[in-house]
Amino acid sequence: MNAVETPLDLSSPEAAAKSILREIGVPLIAGQLSPEAIADLKAKHGELHIIEVTISATDTGVAYLKPADRNVVAYGLTKSMKSQIVEAGEFVLKNCYVGGDERLKLTGPVAENKAQLTAAIAAASLLDMFDVSVKNA
């Protein structure tokens, strides 16, 4: 039985290393930033959220999101109240993405592939608020 060989990508040292790791079955995390880059983003945006999407057994994409501001939360919650969770997540992902795997970044108003859709659904969870109770005095 002949196996189909995937050619190694030798376009750059980084691409070659990734090809070799993928060839031997080491999972890769596309878009993963260095600790220094993460520290820079935290200095600029404060808290940082990380979404990891498993695309295949050997391919994971990561997106870094800044905290949602008031306008993003308000619009996202409006969509969520209408049971439009995907649309809410797409809005959060589009407005809060600050780095990571470009496959997860929304370039248009809606998710265009399964990886973006998965990331958008996860991003919708950033709209969760604190638990609250209201009581009569």
Secondary structure, DSSP 8 states (H G I E B T S, - for coil): ----------SSHHHHHHHHHHHTT--EEET---HHHHHHHHHHHSS-EEEEEEEETTEEEEEEE----HHHHHHHHHHHHTT-HHHHHHHHHHHHEEEE-GGGS-SSSS--SHHHHHHHHHHHGGG----------
